[in-house]
Amino acid sequence: MNDQQTLTQLSTTKIGIVVADFNEIVTSRLLEGTLSELNHLGIQTKDITVVHVPGAFELPRAAKRLMETELFDGIIALGAVIRGETSHYDYVCAETAKGLAELSLHGTNPVMFGVLTTDNIEQALNRAGGKGGNKGCDCAQGVLQMINLDRRDFS
């Protein structure tokens, strides 16, 4: 596929973003990075839909609902799970990852896993626009790469 074909296809690409409100100081930065990178890569703001959910555990269900509408070419899930003093962290991380992976594997569209799983707030902030970059930007690039792969004719 040449660059002109890619740009033409991007102009019709619609992206759904599901973002967890829990740890909003982190997830708002992930969302900012995602939106900025999508715009930079040629996706118009009008072709991006953002849906908020309470926490990371709700991301798979919301992503599934967006996928079921058949309005989107790809879904990005953004969240931040920061380890606490109980095993709650382990359950939330495992079930969120499992749900999003299953949806990506068996659903109709690519789903990008933009959920930070960190030991502390500093690590999370470093991966949400700090010295570790912005995982949201990475997800924007990744979802477009996967959409282009899905559109590719392998015959």
C-alpha positions in Angstrom: 0.0 0.0 0.0 1.4 3.4 -0.9 1.3 6.6 1.2 -1.6 8.0 -0.8 -3.7 4.9 -0.2 -2.9 5.0 3.5 -3.9 8.7 3.8 -7.1 8.1 1.9 -8.0 5.2 4.1 -7.2 7.2 7.3 -9.5 9.9 6.2 -12.4 7.5 6.6 -11.2 5.8 9.8 -13.2 6.1 12.9 -11.8 5.4 16.4 -13.5 4.6 19.6 -11.7 5.4 22.9 -12.8 4.0 26.3 -11.1 5.7 29.2 -11.3 4.9 32.9 -12.0 7.8 35.2 -10.3 6.1 38.2 -6.7 7.6 38.6 -7.9 10.5 36.4 -4.6 12.4 36.9 -3.0 9.6 34.8 -5.8 8.6 32.4 -6.5 12.2 31.4 -2.9 12.5 30.2 -3.1 9.2 28.4 -6.2 10.5 26.6 -4.5 13.7 25.8 -1.6 11.9 24.2 -3.9 9.6 22.3 -6.0 12.4 20.9 -3.0 14.5 20.0 -1.3 11.6 18.2 -4.5 10.5 16.3 -4.9 14.1 15.1 -1.2 14.3 14.1 -1.6 11.0 12.1 -4.6 12.4 10.2 -7.6 11.3 12.1 -10.1 14.1 12.4 -11.6 14.9 15.8 -15.1 14.4 14.4 -14.1 10.7 13.7 -13.1 10.0 17.3 -15.6 9.1 20.0 -14.6 9.1 23.7 -16.5 7.1 26.3 -15.8 7.3 30.0 -16.2 4.4 32.5 -15.7 4.3 36.3 -12.5 2.2 36.3 -10.3 -0.2 34.4 -12.5 -3.2 35.2 -15.3 -1.7 33.1 -13.1 -1.1 30.1 -13.8 -4.5 28.3 -17.6 -4.1 28.6 -17.5 -0.6 27.2 -15.1 -1.5 24.4 -17.4 -4.4 23.5 -20.4 -2.1 23.4 -18.5 0.3 21.0 -17.5 -2.6 18.8 -21.1 -3.9 18.6 -22.2 -0.6 17.1 -20.1 -1.3 14.0 -19.3 2.4 13.8 -15.6 2.1 14.6 -12.6 0.7 12.8 -10.6 0.3 16.0 -10.9 0.7 19.8 -8.4 2.1 22.3 -8.8 1.3 26.0 -7.0 3.6 28.4 -6.7 3.1 32.2 -4.3 3.1 35.1 -4.2 0.4 37.8 -1.8 1.3 40.6 -0.8 -1.3 43.1 -2.2 -0.9 46.6 -2.0 -2.8 49.8 -4.4 -5.6 48.9 -4.7 -8.2 46.1 -7.4 -6.1 44.4 -4.7 -4.8 42.0 -4.0 -8.4 40.8 -7.6 -9.2 40.0 -8.3 -5.9 38.3 -5.2 -6.1 36.1 -5.8 -9.8 35.2 -9.5 -9.5 34.3 -9.1 -6.2 32.4 -6.3 -7.6 30.3 -8.1 -10.9 29.8 -11.3 -9.1 28.7 -9.6 -6.7 26.3 -7.4 -9.5 24.8 -10.4 -11.7 24.2 -12.3 -8.9 22.6 -9.4 -8.1 20.3 -8.9 -11.7 19.3 -12.5 -12.6 18.8 -14.1 -9.3 17.9 -14.4 -7.6 14.6 -11.9 -4.7 15.2 -8.5 -4.3 16.8 -8.4 -3.3 20.5 -5.4 -1.6 21.9 -4.4 -2.2 25.5 -3.5 1.2 26.9 -3.9 0.2 30.6 -0.9 1.1 32.7 -0.2 -1.4 35.5 2.3 0.1 37.9 3.6 -0.1 41.4 3.1 3.6 42.2 1.8 6.9 40.9 5.3 8.1 39.8 5.7 5.1 37.4 2.2 5.8 36.0 2.9 9.5 35.4 6.2 8.7 33.7 4.3 6.5 31.2 1.6 9.1 30.7 3.6 11.9 29.2 6.7 11.8 31.5 10.1 10.6 30.9 8.8 7.2 29.7 6.7 8.7 26.9 3.0 8.4 26.6 1.4 5.0 26.2 -1.6 6.8 24.7 0.5 7.9 21.8 1.7 4.4 21.3 -1.8 3.1 21.3 -2.9 5.6 18.7 0.0 4.5 16.4 -0.7 0.8 17.1 -4.4 0.9 16.4 -3.8 2.6 13.0 -1.2 0.0 12.2 -3.6 -2.8 13.1 -6.5 -1.2 11.1 -4.2 -1.0 8.0 -3.3 -4.7 8.6 -6.9 -5.6 8.7 -7.6 -3.7 5.5 -4.7 -5.3 3.6 -5.4 -7.7 0.8 -3.1 -10.7 1.3 -4.2 -12.5 -1.9 
